[in-house]
Amino acid sequence: MTYQAKLRVWRGDAEGGGLRDYTVEVNEGEVVLDIIHRLQATQAGDLAVRWNCKAGKCGSCSAEINGRPRLLCLTRMGDFDENEVVTITPMRTFPVIRDLVTDVSYNYEKAASIPGFVPREKGPDGVHRMQQVDVERSQEFRKCIECFLCQDVCHVVRDHEDNKKVYAGPRFLMRIAELDMHPLDNLDRRKVAQENFGLGMCNITKCCSEVCPEGIHITDNALIPLKERVVDRKYDPLTWLGAKIGRRPHP
């Protein structure tokens, strides 16, 4: 079954732009990215859109559809009424390069600034060993495809541009949590999470989890446990006393 869909697509660049209306043919089972490609082929050959795998695994085709951050390749046209106007805009949190393509370099800068994996010493036989049960907590976070939809929807940076300097966002706070939970990692990242990456600015609204195409429970399984570890270190009296005693010089 075929019908004519009404699209409203943002066109422009860093200097400015606006929404333009188009009518594009839609076939049964197609996704929004299919329609964008047909729009490029038939009416707007200069329309810029970032995409790669078209299978929901590369994270390239992130945009906002009717105001909600989503992947173009995982959003079916069948989700919308045939008479509904489907509005497609670039991710609002990041600067526009052109049309639906945004500059996400902020995310790569944050990724590069996170302290890397620091393994503990190997066993007497020169081998690192860990049990599956010990890695299950952080294994979920490895599913991240870095679409940056969680970063886009996080109001801490979406509504406050200045916060980007001091706030890593949910994707990279999750990365810190992943490393901190790893059974072989030997670096305590709790202080740097709070002081360098703005963990305290996250108010756990769970909007990041709601838009994750991989279904990662970012807030419940990464951010809240990381906050709890920071609080234990900073405010628990026994932990505080133990740290003080551990730092006392030997006579």
C-alpha positions as CSV (number, residue, x, y, z in Angstrom):
1,M,0.0,0.0,0.0
2,T,1.3,3.4,-1.0
3,Y,0.4,6.9,0.2
4,Q,1.7,10.5,0.0
5,A,3.2,11.6,3.3
6,K,3.5,15.2,4.4
7,L,7.0,16.0,5.7
8,R,8.3,19.1,7.3
9,V,12.1,19.0,7.2
10,W,14.6,21.5,8.7
11,R,16.9,23.0,6.0
12,G,19.7,25.3,6.7
13,D,23.2,25.6,8.1
14,A,25.1,27.3,11.0
15,E,24.0,30.7,9.7
16,G,20.3,29.8,10.1
17,G,17.4,28.1,8.4
18,G,13.9,26.9,8.8
19,L,11.3,24.2,8.1
20,R,10.3,23.3,4.5
21,D,7.2,21.3,3.5
22,Y,7.5,18.3,1.2
23,T,5.1,15.5,0.0
24,V,6.9,12.2,-0.5
25,E,5.6,8.7,-1.5
26,V,5.7,6.1,1.3
27,N,5.5,2.3,0.8
28,E,4.4,-0.2,3.4
29,G,7.1,-1.1,6.0
30,E,9.4,1.8,5.2
31,V,11.3,3.8,7.9
32,V,11.8,7.6,8.0
33,L,15.4,7.2,6.6
34,D,13.9,5.5,3.5
35,I,11.7,8.6,3.0
36,I,14.6,11.0,3.5
37,H,16.5,9.1,0.8
38,R,13.5,9.3,-1.5
39,L,13.3,13.0,-0.8
40,Q,16.9,13.4,-1.7
41,A,16.5,11.3,-4.9
42,T,13.4,13.1,-6.2
43,Q,13.2,16.6,-4.8
44,A,16.1,17.7,-2.6
45,G,19.3,16.4,-3.9
46,D,21.3,18.7,-1.7
47,L,19.7,17.6,1.6
48,A,22.4,16.6,4.1
49,V,21.8,13.7,6.4
50,R,24.3,11.5,8.3
51,W,23.7,7.7,8.1
52,N,25.7,4.5,7.6
53,C,24.4,1.1,8.5
54,K,20.6,1.6,8.3
55,A,20.3,-1.2,10.9
56,G,20.2,0.7,14.2
57,K,23.8,-0.2,15.1
58,C,26.0,2.7,13.9
59,G,24.2,5.5,15.7
60,S,24.8,7.9,12.7
61,C,21.2,8.9,11.7
62,S,20.2,10.6,15.0
63,A,17.7,13.4,14.6
64,E,14.4,14.6,16.2
65,I,11.1,13.4,14.8
66,N,8.1,15.4,16.0
67,G,10.3,16.7,18.7
68,R,11.5,13.4,20.1
69,P,15.2,12.3,19.7
70,R,15.2,9.1,17.6
71,L,17.1,7.2,15.0
72,L,15.8,7.7,11.5
73,C,16.4,4.1,10.5
74,L,14.4,2.7,13.5
75,T,11.4,4.9,13.2
76,R,8.7,3.4,11.0
77,M,6.4,5.6,9.0
78,G,3.7,3.3,10.1
79,D,4.0,4.7,13.6
80,F,2.4,7.9,12.2
81,D,-1.1,8.5,10.9
82,E,-1.1,8.9,7.1
83,N,-2.6,12.4,7.4
84,E,-0.1,13.5,10.1
85,V,2.7,16.0,9.3
86,V,6.0,14.3,10.2
87,T,8.5,17.0,11.3
88,I,12.2,16.1,11.1
89,T,14.8,18.4,12.7
90,P,18.5,18.1,13.7
91,M,19.5,17.3,17.3
92,R,18.9,20.5,19.2
93,T,21.7,20.1,21.7
94,F,24.5,20.3,19.1
95,P,25.4,23.0,16.6
96,V,24.0,22.5,13.1
97,I,26.5,21.9,10.3
98,R,23.9,21.6,7.5
99,D,20.3,20.4,7.4
100,L,20.0,17.3,9.6
101,V,23.7,17.0,10.3
102,T,25.0,18.3,13.6
103,D,28.5,18.9,15.0
104,V,28.9,16.2,17.8
105,S,32.5,16.9,18.5
106,Y,31.6,17.8,22.1
107,N,31.1,14.1,22.7
108,Y,34.4,13.0,21.3
109,E,36.2,15.7,23.5
110,K,34.5,14.3,26.6
111,A,35.3,10.7,25.6
112,A,39.0,11.6,25.2
113,S,39.1,13.3,28.6
114,I,37.9,10.3,30.6
115,P,40.7,8.4,32.5
116,G,41.3,5.1,30.7
117,F,41.2,1.6,31.9
118,V,43.9,0.9,34.5
119,P,44.1,-2.8,35.2
120,R,45.3,-4.2,38.5
121,E,48.4,-6.4,38.6
122,K,48.2,-9.8,37.1
123,G,48.1,-12.9,39.2
124,P,51.2,-15.0,40.0
125,D,50.8,-16.9,36.8
126,G,50.8,-13.7,34.7
127,V,47.1,-13.9,33.9
128,H,44.1,-11.7,34.6
129,R,41.1,-13.6,35.7
130,M,37.5,-12.5,36.5
131,Q,34.2,-14.2,36.8
132,Q,31.2,-13.5,34.5
133,V,29.1,-12.6,37.5
134,D,31.6,-9.8,38.2
135,V,31.3,-8.2,34.8
136,E,27.6,-8.5,34.3
137,R,26.8,-5.2,35.9
138,S,28.9,-3.2,33.4
139,Q,28.4,-5.5,30.4
140,E,25.0,-3.8,29.6
141,F,26.8,-0.5,29.0
142,R,28.9,-2.0,26.2
143,K,25.8,-2.1,24.0
144,C,26.0,1.7,23.5
145,I,26.2,2.6,19.8
146,E,27.1,6.3,20.6
147,C,24.1,7.7,18.8
148,F,24.2,10.6,21.4
149,L,20.4,10.7,21.7
150,C,20.8,10.5,25.5
151,Q,23.2,13.5,25.3
152,D,20.7,15.3,23.1
153,V,17.7,14.8,25.4
154,C,19.6,15.6,28.6
155,H,18.2,19.1,29.6
156,V,21.4,19.8,31.6
157,V,23.2,20.5,28.3
158,R,20.2,20.9,26.0
159,D,18.9,24.0,27.8
160,H,22.2,25.3,29.3
161,E,25.0,25.6,26.8
162,D,27.5,26.7,29.4
163,N,27.2,23.4,31.2
164,K,29.0,21.6,28.4
165,K,32.3,22.8,29.8
166,V,31.8,21.0,33.1
167,Y,29.3,18.2,32.4
168,A,30.0,15.0,30.6
169,G,26.4,14.0,30.0
170,P,24.8,10.6,30.5
171,R,26.7,8.7,27.9
172,F,30.1,9.5,29.4
173,L,29.0,9.3,33.0
174,M,27.9,5.8,32.1
175,R,31.4,5.2,30.7
176,I,32.9,6.3,34.0
177,A,30.5,4.0,35.8
178,E,31.3,1.1,33.5
179,L,35.0,1.5,34.2
180,D,34.4,2.0,37.9
181,M,32.4,-1.3,38.1
182,H,34.9,-3.3,36.1
183,P,36.4,-6.0,38.3
184,L,39.9,-5.6,36.9
185,D,40.1,-1.8,36.9
186,N,42.3,-0.3,39.7
187,L,41.5,3.4,39.4
188,D,39.0,5.1,41.7
189,R,37.0,7.5,39.5
190,R,34.5,8.7,42.1
191,K,36.1,12.0,42.8
192,V,36.8,12.9,39.2
193,A,33.2,11.9,38.3
194,Q,31.9,14.5,40.8
195,E,34.5,17.3,40.4
196,N,35.5,17.0,36.7
197,F,32.5,15.5,34.9
198,G,29.6,17.1,36.8
199,L,27.9,13.9,38.2
200,G,26.1,16.1,40.7
201,M,24.4,18.0,38.0
202,C,22.5,15.0,36.9
203,N,19.0,15.0,38.6
204,I,18.1,11.5,37.4
205,T,14.9,12.3,35.4
206,K,15.6,9.2,33.3
207,C,14.9,11.0,30.0
208,C,18.2,9.5,28.7
209,S,17.1,5.9,29.3
210,E,13.7,6.6,27.6
211,V,15.4,7.5,24.2
212,C,18.1,4.9,24.2
213,P,17.6,2.7,21.1
214,E,19.5,-0.2,22.8
215,G,17.3,-0.1,25.9
216,I,20.2,0.5,28.3
217,H,19.0,1.5,31.7
218,I,21.4,4.4,31.9
219,T,19.9,6.1,35.0
220,D,19.0,3.1,37.1
221,N,22.0,0.9,36.4
222,A,24.8,3.4,35.8
223,L,24.2,6.9,37.1
224,I,22.4,6.2,40.3
225,P,24.9,3.5,41.4
226,L,27.7,5.9,40.5
227,K,26.1,8.6,42.6
228,E,25.7,6.2,45.5
229,R,29.4,5.3,45.3
230,V,30.3,9.0,45.4
231,V,28.1,9.7,48.4
232,D,29.5,6.7,50.3
233,R,33.0,8.0,49.7
234,K,32.3,11.6,50.6
235,Y,29.6,11.4,53.3
236,D,29.6,8.0,55.0
237,P,31.4,8.6,58.3
238,L,33.0,5.1,58.4
239,T,34.2,5.4,54.9
240,W,35.5,8.9,55.5
241,L,37.3,7.8,58.7
242,G,38.8,4.7,56.9
243,A,40.2,6.9,54.2
244,K,41.7,9.3,56.7
245,I,43.3,6.5,58.6
246,G,44.6,5.0,55.4
247,R,46.4,8.2,54.6
248,R,48.1,8.7,57.9
249,P,51.9,8.6,57.6
250,H,53.6,5.7,59.4
251,P,55.6,6.8,62.5
